[in-house]
């Protein structure tokens, strides 16, 4: 019983935090960019088409966060958010580990939390339990998480090909 209450508290706080990040991206709430600005920013970083990667980020964060908060289709929400955070960590990788310097520390922490919920399940106090949704949690989570990783790999390859050339390099090449 105590574990199920702990899972409920963790899922709700974690899920709503994730959903808040997704709302920043979709609606521009809480100081976020909104979908249009995010799409432009992702395209400038080499994620083309920007609207596609924006959609994946929003679904992963807003959809995954709400899924985890309510404990509804939990393996899918956990895998979606795991994919979003692995992608986020990859974009911060060059800045090192610590978040204070723009590193991947926070994204890695959120990815680990998503992985944990994906493996352990939502607990007894969830919509999955209430509606008796009995997805084979670990297999479904594993398959969707692998699919999310494949999307991340595609994103990394695309950004490597589409990454803007820094001005100093492009000026020396022109000489």
C-alpha positions in Angstrom: 0.0 0.0 0.0 2.8 2.5 0.9 4.5 1.8 -2.4 1.3 2.5 -4.3 0.8 5.8 -2.5 4.5 6.7 -3.2 4.0 5.8 -6.9 0.9 8.0 -7.0 2.6 11.0 -5.5 5.7 10.5 -7.8 3.6 10.0 -10.9 1.3 13.0 -10.3 4.1 15.4 -9.5 6.4 14.1 -12.2 3.7 13.9 -14.8 2.3 17.4 -14.2 5.8 18.8 -14.4 6.3 17.1 -17.7 2.9 18.2 -18.9 3.9 21.8 -17.9 6.9 21.6 -20.2 4.7 20.3 -23.0 2.3 23.2 -22.4 5.2 25.6 -22.7 5.9 24.2 -26.1 2.4 23.9 -27.4 0.7 27.0 -26.0 3.6 29.3 -24.9 2.4 29.1 -21.3 4.7 29.5 -18.3 7.2 31.5 -20.4 7.5 28.9 -23.1 8.0 29.6 -26.8 4.8 28.1 -28.2 4.6 25.7 -31.1 5.4 28.2 -33.9 8.6 29.6 -32.2 9.7 26.2 -31.1 9.3 24.9 -34.7 11.5 27.7 -36.0 14.1 27.2 -33.3 14.3 23.4 -34.0 14.6 24.0 -37.7 17.5 26.4 -37.1 19.2 23.7 -35.0 18.9 21.3 -37.9 15.7 19.5 -36.9 13.9 19.6 -40.3 11.0 19.9 -40.8 10.7 21.8 -37.6 6.9 21.2 -37.2 7.5 17.4 -37.2 10.0 17.5 -34.3 7.9 20.1 -32.5 4.9 17.7 -32.7 7.0 14.8 -31.3 8.2 17.0 -28.5 4.7 18.1 -27.6 3.2 14.6 -27.8 6.1 13.3 -25.7 6.0 15.9 -23.1 2.3 17.0 -22.8 0.8 13.7 -23.8 3.4 11.6 -21.9 3.1 13.9 -18.8 -0.6 13.6 -18.6 -0.5 9.8 -19.2 1.9 9.5 -16.3 0.0 11.9 -14.0 -3.2 10.0 -14.5 -1.6 6.5 -14.8 -3.4 6.0 -18.1 -1.7 3.9 -20.8 1.4 4.3 -18.6 3.9 2.3 -20.6 3.2 4.5 -23.7 3.4 7.8 -21.8 6.7 6.7 -20.1 8.2 5.6 -23.4 7.2 8.8 -25.2 8.7 11.0 -22.5 11.8 8.9 -22.3 12.3 9.4 -26.0 11.7 13.2 -25.7 14.3 13.4 -22.9 16.9 11.3 -24.7 16.6 13.7 -27.6 16.8 16.7 -25.2 19.9 15.2 -23.6 21.5 14.8 -27.0 21.0 18.5 -27.8 22.6 19.5 -24.5 25.4 16.9 -24.7 28.1 19.3 -26.0 27.6 21.6 -23.0 28.6 18.9 -20.5 26.7 17.4 -17.6 25.6 20.1 -15.3 22.4 22.1 -16.1 23.9 25.4 -14.8 26.0 25.4 -18.0 23.3 24.2 -20.3 24.2 20.5 -19.9 22.1 17.4 -20.0 21.8 16.8 -16.3 18.1 17.7 -16.0 17.1 15.8 -19.2 19.0 12.7 -18.0 17.2 12.8 -14.6 13.8 13.1 -16.2 14.7 10.2 -18.6 15.7 8.0 -15.7 12.4 8.8 -13.9 10.5 7.9 -17.1 12.4 4.7 -17.4 11.7 3.9 -13.7 7.9 4.3 -14.1 7.9 2.5 -17.4 9.5 -0.5 -15.8 7.7 -0.5 -12.5 4.2 0.5 -13.8 1.6 3.0 -12.5 0.7 1.2 -9.2 -2.8 0.5 -7.9 -3.9 4.1 -7.7 -4.1 4.8 -11.5 -6.6 4.9 -14.3 -4.9 1.8 -15.7 -5.9 -0.1 -12.5 -9.3 1.5 -12.3 -10.3 0.5 -15.9 -8.3 -2.8 -15.7 -6.1 -1.8 -18.6 -3.6 -4.6 -18.5 -1.0 -3.8 -21.0 2.0 -6.1 -20.7 3.8 -3.2 -19.1 7.5 -4.1 -19.6 7.1 -5.5 -23.1 5.0 -2.6 -24.3 7.3 -0.1 -22.7 10.4 -1.8 -24.2 9.0 -1.9 -27.7 7.8 1.8 -27.6 11.0 2.9 -25.9 13.1 1.2 -28.7 10.9 2.9 -31.3 11.5 6.2 -29.6 15.2 5.6 -29.5 15.1 4.9 -33.3 13.4 8.3 -33.8 16.1 9.9 -31.6 18.8 8.3 -33.8 17.1 9.6 -36.9 16.9 13.0 -35.3 20.6 13.0 -34.5 21.5 12.0 -38.0 19.2 14.6 -39.5 20.6 17.4 -37.3 24.1 16.4 -38.1 23.4 16.8 -41.8 21.3 19.9 -41.4 23.3 21.7 -38.7 24.1 25.3 -39.5 27.7 25.9 -40.3 29.3 28.3 -37.8 30.2 31.7 -39.3 33.9 31.4 -38.6 34.1 28.2 -40.6 32.0 29.4 -43.5 34.1 32.6 -43.8 37.3 30.6 -43.9 35.9 28.2 -46.5 34.9 31.2 -48.7 38.5 32.4 -48.8 
